């Protein structure tokens, strides 16, 4: 149905989606900077990371305040990924394992940027985490989320993710005709629908006020921070995993 809609109609659907809280997290906290880089995490018993826990953080740009707070609260095993960081040791710490490659829909090497990207399923296998759950998956990869997420869903890995903190970049880059991730607006909306279908519910959203799109008599932020929990995968009060199996 959305394939025949105008860009303005698609933008309004996106805006309604972003502004709809789908799950009530009673105890959420900001981990990391109040400004760019920090993420909201649900501390409710059903979703709070328990040691031994595992966190993947894609996109850093030399900021590790999110990882520092995760370590302080949960003592998780933390892996940070960013192919753009040339000075690998800058800002890193003893409790974060840094990897100089990024997240993508395939295992590829970008010859133009000289960046290596890997599928999430490849990364999990290489790091020996195939039998583990990811307590927090942070994705801030400047539009590449639109191609990476469908691959994560298709691989079945998403069913082992408890919380997802993601910055979504809708439509086109500001003051440009270049689509975020080279994916059309309607396809971007379909990715958001996939996340809902496979159990991910928004408990917090935050507008990026540095990116504004004007629409009739209103202004809309196409770039937003969104934090989600996987309602198919949560702790019960006895500390065991409770989940609903779904096949892709």
C-alpha positions as CSV (number, residue, x, y, z in Angstrom):
1,X,0.0,0.0,0.0
2,X,2.7,2.5,0.9
3,X,4.5,2.0,-2.5
4,X,1.9,4.3,-4.2
5,X,2.1,7.1,-1.6
6,X,3.6,10.5,-2.0
7,X,6.8,11.4,-0.1
8,X,4.7,13.7,2.2
9,X,2.3,10.9,3.0
10,X,5.3,8.5,3.8
11,X,6.9,11.2,6.0
12,X,3.7,11.5,8.0
13,X,3.5,7.7,8.5
14,X,7.1,7.8,9.7
15,X,6.4,10.7,12.1
16,X,3.4,8.9,13.6
17,X,5.5,5.8,14.1
18,X,8.4,7.7,15.7
19,X,6.1,9.4,18.1
20,X,4.2,6.3,19.3
21,X,5.4,4.7,22.5
22,X,4.7,1.0,22.1
23,X,6.0,-0.3,25.4
24,X,6.0,1.2,28.9
25,X,9.4,0.8,30.5
26,X,9.0,1.8,34.1
27,X,12.7,2.4,34.7
28,X,14.8,3.7,31.9
29,X,18.1,5.5,32.2
30,X,20.5,7.4,29.9
31,X,23.8,5.6,29.4
32,X,26.4,7.9,28.0
33,X,26.3,11.5,27.0
34,X,23.1,13.6,27.2
35,X,24.1,14.9,23.8
36,X,25.1,12.8,20.8
37,X,26.3,9.2,21.6
38,X,24.2,8.5,24.7
39,X,21.3,5.9,24.5
40,X,18.3,5.2,26.7
41,X,18.3,1.6,28.2
42,X,15.4,-0.2,29.9
43,X,16.3,-1.2,33.5
44,X,13.1,-3.1,34.2
45,X,13.6,-6.6,35.6
46,X,12.4,-8.1,32.4
47,X,15.1,-6.5,30.3
48,X,17.9,-5.3,32.6
49,X,21.2,-6.9,31.5
50,X,22.4,-9.6,33.9
51,X,26.1,-10.6,34.2
52,X,27.4,-12.3,32.2
53,X,25.9,-10.0,29.6
54,X,26.9,-9.1,26.1
55,X,26.7,-5.7,24.4
56,X,27.5,-4.8,20.7
57,X,28.0,-1.1,19.9
58,X,28.2,-0.1,16.2
59,X,29.3,3.4,15.5
60,X,31.5,5.2,18.0
61,X,33.4,8.1,16.4
62,X,35.9,8.1,19.3
63,X,33.1,8.4,21.9
64,X,33.0,5.7,24.5
65,X,30.8,7.2,27.2
66,X,28.0,4.8,26.4
67,X,30.3,1.8,26.9
68,X,31.7,3.3,30.1
69,X,28.2,3.6,31.6
70,X,27.3,0.1,30.4
71,X,30.4,-1.3,32.2
72,X,29.7,0.7,35.3
73,X,26.1,-0.5,35.7
74,X,26.3,-4.1,34.4
75,X,29.9,-5.3,33.9
76,X,29.0,-6.7,30.5
77,X,31.3,-7.9,27.9
78,X,31.4,-5.0,25.4
79,X,32.4,-4.9,21.8
80,X,32.6,-1.6,19.8
81,X,32.8,-1.4,16.0
82,X,33.7,1.5,13.8
83,X,35.5,1.3,10.4
84,X,35.9,5.1,10.3
85,X,38.2,5.3,13.3
86,X,41.8,5.6,11.9
87,X,43.4,6.1,15.4
88,X,42.3,2.8,16.8
89,X,43.6,3.3,20.3
90,X,42.1,6.8,20.8
91,X,39.6,6.9,23.6
92,X,39.5,3.1,24.0
93,X,39.6,1.5,27.5
94,X,40.4,-1.8,29.1
95,X,36.9,-3.1,29.3
96,X,35.9,-2.5,25.7
97,X,37.1,-4.6,22.8
98,X,37.4,-2.4,19.7
99,X,37.0,-3.7,16.2
100,X,38.0,-1.5,13.2
101,X,35.2,-2.8,10.9
102,X,31.5,-2.0,10.7
103,X,28.1,-3.5,10.2
104,X,26.6,-4.2,6.8
105,X,24.3,-6.4,4.8
106,X,27.2,-8.4,3.5
107,X,30.9,-9.1,4.2
108,X,32.4,-6.5,1.9
109,X,35.3,-4.1,1.6
110,X,34.4,-0.5,0.5
111,X,37.4,0.4,-1.8
112,X,36.3,4.1,-1.9
113,X,36.2,4.6,1.9
114,X,38.6,1.8,2.6
115,X,36.2,0.4,5.1
116,X,35.5,-3.2,5.9
117,X,31.9,-4.2,6.8
118,X,30.5,-7.5,8.0
119,X,27.2,-9.1,8.6
120,X,26.1,-9.4,12.2
121,X,25.9,-13.2,11.8
122,X,29.5,-13.3,10.6
123,X,30.7,-11.1,13.5
124,X,28.9,-13.3,16.1
125,X,30.4,-16.5,14.7
126,X,33.9,-15.0,14.5
127,X,33.7,-13.7,18.1
128,X,32.4,-17.1,19.4
129,X,29.0,-15.7,20.5
130,X,26.7,-18.0,18.5
131,X,25.2,-19.5,21.7
132,X,24.8,-16.2,23.5
133,X,22.1,-13.5,23.7
134,X,22.9,-9.9,22.9
135,X,21.6,-7.8,25.8
136,X,22.0,-4.5,24.1
137,X,22.6,-3.9,20.4
138,X,23.5,-0.3,19.6
139,X,23.4,0.8,16.0
140,X,24.4,4.3,14.9
141,X,25.7,3.8,11.3
142,X,24.5,6.8,9.4
143,X,21.8,5.2,7.2
144,X,23.3,1.8,6.7
145,X,20.8,0.5,9.2
146,X,18.2,0.2,6.4
147,X,20.2,-2.5,4.6
148,X,21.7,-4.1,7.7
149,X,18.5,-4.7,9.6
150,X,16.7,-6.8,7.0
151,X,19.8,-9.0,6.8
152,X,19.9,-9.4,10.6
153,X,16.3,-10.4,10.5
154,X,16.7,-12.9,7.7
155,X,19.7,-14.5,9.4
156,X,17.6,-15.1,12.5
157,X,20.1,-13.3,14.8
158,X,17.6,-10.6,15.8
159,X,15.7,-13.2,17.9
160,X,18.7,-13.3,20.2
161,X,18.7,-9.5,20.8
162,X,17.0,-8.2,24.0
163,X,17.3,-4.4,23.5
164,X,17.9,-2.4,20.4
165,X,19.1,1.2,20.6
166,X,19.2,2.7,17.1
167,X,19.5,6.1,15.4
168,X,17.2,6.0,12.4
169,X,17.9,8.3,9.4
170,X,14.7,8.7,7.4
171,X,14.3,9.9,3.8
172,X,17.2,11.9,2.3
173,X,20.2,13.5,3.7
174,X,19.6,17.1,4.8
175,X,19.9,19.6,1.9
176,X,20.6,16.7,-0.5
177,X,18.8,14.3,-2.9
178,X,20.9,11.4,-1.6
179,X,18.8,8.8,0.2
180,X,20.0,7.5,3.6
181,X,21.6,4.1,2.9
182,X,20.5,4.4,-0.7
183,X,17.2,3.0,0.3
184,X,13.8,4.5,-0.7
185,X,11.5,6.1,1.9
186,X,8.9,3.4,1.4
187,X,11.5,0.6,1.9
188,X,12.7,2.4,5.0
189,X,9.2,2.2,6.4
190,X,9.0,-1.5,5.6
191,X,12.1,-2.0,7.7
192,X,10.5,-0.3,10.7
193,X,7.4,-2.6,10.1
194,X,9.7,-5.6,10.1
195,X,11.1,-4.6,13.6
196,X,7.5,-4.4,14.9
197,X,6.5,-7.7,13.4
198,X,9.4,-9.5,15.0
199,X,8.7,-8.2,18.5
200,X,10.5,-4.9,18.9
201,X,8.6,-2.2,20.7
202,X,9.6,1.4,21.2
203,X,9.8,2.6,24.8
204,X,11.7,5.8,24.1
205,X,12.4,8.2,21.2
206,X,14.4,11.3,21.0
207,X,14.4,13.9,18.1
208,X,17.6,15.1,16.6
209,X,16.8,18.8,16.3
210,X,19.8,19.5,14.1
211,X,18.0,17.8,11.2
212,X,14.6,19.4,10.4
213,X,12.2,18.8,7.4
214,X,9.4,21.3,6.8
215,X,6.0,19.9,5.9
216,X,3.1,22.2,5.3
217,X,2.7,24.1,8.6
218,X,4.9,21.8,10.7
219,X,8.6,20.8,11.2
220,X,9.6,17.2,11.5
221,X,12.9,15.6,12.5
222,X,13.8,12.8,10.1
223,X,16.7,11.6,12.3
224,X,15.7,10.1,15.6
225,X,17.1,8.0,18.4
226,X,14.8,5.0,19.1
227,X,15.2,2.5,22.0
228,X,13.3,-0.8,21.8
229,X,12.8,-4.0,23.8
230,X,12.1,-7.4,22.2
231,X,8.8,-8.5,23.7
232,X,9.5,-12.1,22.5
233,X,12.7,-12.3,24.5
234,X,12.9,-11.2,28.1
235,X,13.9,-12.4,31.6
236,X,11.3,-13.8,33.9
237,X,11.5,-13.1,37.6
238,X,13.4,-16.3,38.2
239,X,16.3,-15.1,36.0
240,X,15.7,-17.4,33.1
241,X,15.0,-16.5,29.5
242,X,11.5,-16.4,28.3
243,X,10.9,-16.1,24.6
244,X,8.5,-16.9,21.8
245,X,10.1,-18.8,18.9
246,X,9.5,-17.3,15.5
247,X,10.9,-18.4,12.2
248,X,11.9,-16.0,9.5
